[in-house]
Amino acid sequence: MRNAPPDSRRVTLLLFSALVADMLAFTCILPLFPSILNYYSKSEEKDWLFESIQQNLVKFERLIGVPGNERYHNSFFGGLLGSLFSALQFVASPTLGALSDTYGRKPLMILSAIGTFTSYVVWLYSKSFSLFVLSRVIGGLSKANINVATAIITDVYPPEQRQRGMAIVGMSYSVGFLVGPMIGAFFSKIAPVNQFYTTPAYFSIVMTIIYFLIVFFALPETGLRSQVEKFKSSSRVKQLVHPGELFKFSAIEAPAEKKEQIQHIGWVYFLYLFLYAGLEFTLPFLTHERFGFDSMQQGKIYLFRGLLMLPIQGHFVRKTPMHRQKLVAQVGLTCIVPAFLLCAIAESLPVLYAGLALYAIASATVVTSLTCLVTNVYPTKDHGALAGVFRSLGALSRALGPVLAASVFWLLGPTLCYTIGAFLLLIPLYLARKIPNPPKVEKEN
């Protein structure tokens, strides 16, 4: 890689290996959510927290005059859990990203691994709904490693080559979604009947140990501590967690024109992920209710998605030069609208999978390309802070999106939920047209 630091290949390979292990652990639970919530909804397994949420849900149904619909109750529970996990990420991610500027990338990656490991141990012993929620709380507070990984990429790649490193991070997602859900579904099938979640939890623990070992023993420190400010003031903390300050990117020092471009990309990113995340999280409930999919069939959906995402990110996104990354983002934003419309009307598997194919294209392109664009607008020494703020906007959207989509899913049903979401996704598609194209960089001879 011309112009890249000599250790960029090694760092990228190690980072990719660590993130794949982490993503395998993270994604193995995804196809299990409907089964997990069905398990805790049984009368003999309910605890005080589940009962309390369910009772308040019934009261709310009566208050707004909606007849009780038990078929969709678990989708609402799932939306609450998804939003809780991301809300905690929203609190933790930008702060930890900025801390990595001060104390180094590696210590924060290790801290994230320890917290994630703890969350999986709690999941392993979560015979009650309350313990399961606690495991999600610990996991949400610990899941800041992607922010730090993004900062590592900005450390070792020059701006004009940054899309290559970002695509590698995206590919770790694809590999995780390609294999992790199928592994989780398989292990849940061979586990004891009343403890189907234990073997997936063991798998997640092992993968997190592998992630920890790679980071602790092999991954070098890339943060340049001499170039960063000390993370001390409470005002800086406010800039990293207050939504108003986040949308302004107040923690990032840049000229007014550059700051305006960063903010515009941030809005496109937030609106897209807000809608996308909500519909993504309710997808297993749609397929469970409409097609009767079990955990293994849910896993096949993620396998299909990953098989399409991997070559798109590994070849198309990674090899597209920076000045064409806006076009890549627009292609993905264009695909996501018909993707969810097809999911809305799908009554047969061919129609569903046609929608999932377009959904995979968007999943492989939009976030990676927008991340490349925002890091390219204005080079800054606060790589961790910029990555943290940008990813925190994503966490905020993922905190709000699932619970809102689950509410619409519960109140109006899946067809209207996905139709409304698809048309609303035209808004970030329109706004993306106004993102300036990065300048073309001529190759050196």
N, C-alpha and C positions, 0 to 999 in steps of 0.2 A: 504493500500500500504506500504509494508515494506520498511524501509529506507527513506521514503518520509517525509518531514516536516508535522507536524500534521495538518496544515491548507491548505495543498495542495488540498484536495478534495473540500473544500469550495471555494478556489480561482479559481479552475478549473471550478466549476459549475457556479460561477458568471461570469467568463470570457466567458464561452460558451454561457450563456444567452445573454450577451451584444453583442457578435459577431454575434449571430443568428439574433438579431434585426438589427444590422448594415448590415448584408449580405442580409436580406430581402429587405431593402431599396435599396441597391446597385444593386441587380439582377432584380428588377421589371422592369427596363428600357430595359433589354437586348432583349426581343422579339419585342420591339417596334422600334428598330433602322431602319429597312427598311421602316416602316410606317412613322416615324418621318422625314426621309430624303425625302420620297415621298411628304410629306406635305409641307416641305420648298422648294421643287423644283417646286411647282406650280407657275405659272407666277404672280398670285396675292399675293403670300406669299414671293417671293424672296426679299432679301435685298442686300445691296451693297457687303457684304462679300460673300454671296453665288454666286452672279453674278461674282465677281472677280475671285473666285476659278474656276467656270465653264468656264469662258473665257480663263483662263490660261490653263485649261485642254484641251480645243479645240485646242489652239495654239500648245500645246505639241503633240497632236495627228497628227496634220498636219506636224510638224517638223520631226517626226519619220516615217511618211508615213503610219500611222495606220488609217483605216477608222473609223469614229465616231461610237461608240457603246453605245447608250444611255441606253441600258439594264443594263450595268455594271457600269455606271457613279456613281450611288449611293453607290456601293460597294467600289469604290475608296474614295468617301467622307467619308464613314464609317471607312475605314482604316485610313484616316487622323485623324479623331476624336479619334479613339482608340489609335493611336500612340501618339497624343497630350496628352491625359489623362495620359498615362503611362510615357511619357517623363517628365511630371511634377512630377509624383511620384518618378521618378529616381532622380530628383533634391532634393526633400523634404525628402524622406524616410531615407537615411542613416544619414543625419544630425539630424533629429528628433529622430532616434533610439539612436544615441550617446548622444543627449541631455537628453534622459531618464536615461542614466547612471549617469548623473550629478544632474539633477533636479527631478528625480523620474519618475516612470512609469505613475502614476495616472495623474499628471498634463498634460502630453503629450497626454494621452488618451482623457482627457477633451478638450484639444485644438483641437484635431482631430475632436471630435464630433461637436464643435462649427463651425468649417470650413465646415464640411460636411452638417450640418443643413443649413448654408447660401447658399450652392450650390443648395440644393433642393428648397429653397425659390425662388432663381433666376430662376430655371427650371420651377416652377409653373407659373411665369409671362413671360416666354420666348415666346412671340408672334412672335419674329423675330429670324432668324438663328443666328444672332450675340449674342443675349442674351443666346441662348441655348449653344453656344460655351463658353461664359463666365461662365455659370454654370459648364461646364465640366472642365474649367481651375481652378476654385475654388475647385471643388471636387478632382481634381488630386493633387493639392498642399496640400490637407487636409488628403489624404488617406494613412496615415502612421501608422494607429493603428495596422495593422497586424504585422508590425515589432516590435512594443512595446509589443504586445501580445506574440510573440515568445520569447522576452526577459523575460517576466513574467514567462513563462513556464520554462525557464532555471534557473530562480531564485528559483522556488519552487520544482523542481525535480532534483534528482541526475542524473548524466549522464546515468547510466545503466537503468533508468526508463523513460528517457526523451521521448521515442517514444510514451508513453501513453498520455502525455500531448500534443505532437505535433499532434497526431491523433485526439484529442478533437478539436483542432483548425481546422484541416481538416474537421471534422464532421460539424462544424459550416458552412463551405463552402458548404458542401453537403446539409444541411438543407436549406440554402439560395437558392441554385440552384434548390432544389426540389420544393419549394413553391413559392419563390419570382417571377419568371417569369410568372407563372400561375396567380398569384394575379395581376401583372402588366397588363397582357393581359385581364383579366376579368374586371378590373377597366377601362381600355381603351375602352371597349365595352359599358359600361354604362355611360361614360362621354359624354358631349355635342359633337356633330359631329365635329365641327371645333376646339374643344379644348380637344381632346381625351387624351392628356397627363396630364390634370390637376388632375384627381383623382389618377393616379399613383404617381404624385408628392406629393399630400396630404398624401398618404400612407407612402411614404418615409420620409416625415417630422415627422409623428407620430412615426415611428419606430426609427428615430434618437433621438427623445425626450426620448423614453424608454431606448435606449442605454445610453444616457447621465445620466439619473437618476440612472441606475444601477451602472455606473462607479463612479458617484459623491458621492452617498450615501452609497454604499455597498462594492465596490471593495477596498480591503486594498492596501496599498503601499507595494511593495515587493522589490524594489530596495534598495540595501545596499549602501547608499551614502558615508559612511566612507571608502568604498573600491574602489572608483572610482576617476579618475583624473578630474580636472576641465577642462571644454571644453572651451579653450581660443584661442589657436594658429591658425593662418590662415593656417599653414601647415597641421593641422589636418583636417580642412575643405576641403582642396584640396584632401587629402587622401580619403575622403568620397564621393566626387562627380566627381573626374577626372577618366574617364574610365580606363586609364592605371594603376592608383593606385588601383582602385577597383579590377581588375583582379589579381593584386599582393597581395591583402588583406593587403596593407601597414599599415592600421590603427590598425591591430591586431598584438600584440607582441607574437611571438611563435618561438620555435626552427626551424631551417631551414628545417629539415625533416618534421615536423608537418605542417609548412607553405606550403611546396610543396604539401602535401596531401590535405590541404584546397583549394589550388589553383586548383588542378586537379578536385575536386568535383565542384568547382565554374564553371569551363569550361563546364563540363557535364550539369550542371544546366542551364547555359546560352544558350548553343546550343539547348538543348531540348526545353526550353521555347520560344526561338526565333522562331523556326519552328512551335511549337504547338500553340502559341498565335496567330500567323498570320492566320493559318488555322481555329482555333477556332473562330476568329472574323468574318471571311468570311462565316462561316457555315450558319448563318441565310439568307445570300444573296444567297447562293447556293440553299437552300430549297425554298426560295421565287421565284427564277427564274426557277428552274427545276420542282418543284412540286406545285408552286402557293400557298405556305403556307401563311396564315394570322397570326396575332399576337397570337391568341389562339392556332393554330397548332404549332407555334414556341415555345410557352410555354410548350406544351406537350413534345417536344424534351428535354427541360431542366428537366421536371418532370421525364421522363424515365431515363435520366442520373443520376439524384439525387437519385432515388429509387435504382439504382445499386450501386452508390458510398457509400451511407450511411452504409449498412451492411459491405461493404468491409473495410471501414475505422474504423467503430465501433468495428468490431470483428477481422478481419484479420490483419490489420496494427497495431492496438492498442495492440494486444496480441502477436505480433511477437517480440521476444527479439531483442535487439540492434545488436547482432552479426549476425543476419539474415536479417537486413534491406537492405543490398546491394542486396540480392536476390530479395526482394520485388521490389526494384527500377528496376532491370533488367526485371522482369516479366512485369511491366508496360511499359517499353521502348520497349519490344518485341511486346506487344499488339498494340502499337500506329501505327506501320508501316502498318499492314493489315487493321487497322481501317480506315486510310485515303485512302488507295487504294480502299476499298469498297465504301467509299464516292465518290471517283473519278468516278467510273463506275456505280454508283447506278442510275438506271432508274425506279426502283420499290421500294415501301416502305419496303418490307422485307429485301432487300439488304441494304438499307439505315440504317435500325435499327440494322442489324447485325454489321455494321461498328460502329454505335453509342454505342453498347454494349461493344465492345473492347475499344472504346474511353473512356468510363466511367471507365473501369478498370485502364487505364493509368492515368486518371484524379484523381483517388482515391489514387494512390500509389506513383507515381514518386516524386512529389514535397515534400510530407510529409517525405518520406524515405530519400531523399537527404538532407533535412533540419536536420533530426535526425543525419545523418552521419557527417555533417559538424560541428555540435555543440558538437559531441562526440570526435572529433579528438584530441582536446587539450582544457581542461578546462581553461576558461579565465574570469577574473573579468569584462571585457568589453562585457557583454552579449548583451547589446543594440547595441553596435558598430558592433559586429559580425553579429547579426541578421539584422542590418541595411544594412551592406555591402552586405550580401548574398541576401536579398530581393531587394536591389537596382540593383544587377545584373539581377534579375528577371524583375524589372521595366524597365531596359535598353532593355532587350530582348523584352518585351511587347511594348516598344516604337518603336522599329525597325521592329518587326515582322508584325504587322497589315498592315502598309503602304506598305511594300514590297510584302506581300501576296496579298493585294488588287490590287497592280499594276500588278502582274502576272495574277491574276484573270481577271482583266480588259483587259489586252493585249492578253492573250492566252486562256481565258475561264476557267471554273471550273475544267474540266477533267484533263488538263495538270497541272494546279496549284496544285491540290491535289496529282497527281501522282509524280511530282517533289518533293513536300514536304515530301511525304512518304518515298521515297528513301533516301533523305538527312537525315532523322531521324535515318538511320542506323549508322551515325557517332557518335552521343552521346551513342547509344547502344554499339558500339565497345569500346568507351573510358570508359564506366562504368565498363567494365570487369577488368580494371586496378586499380580500387578503392580498397584499402586494406580492408579486413573484420575486423570490430572491434573485440577485444578479447572477448571471452566468459566469462561472470561473473558468478561464481558459487553462487547459492542461499545460504543464511545463514540459518542455522538450527534454 
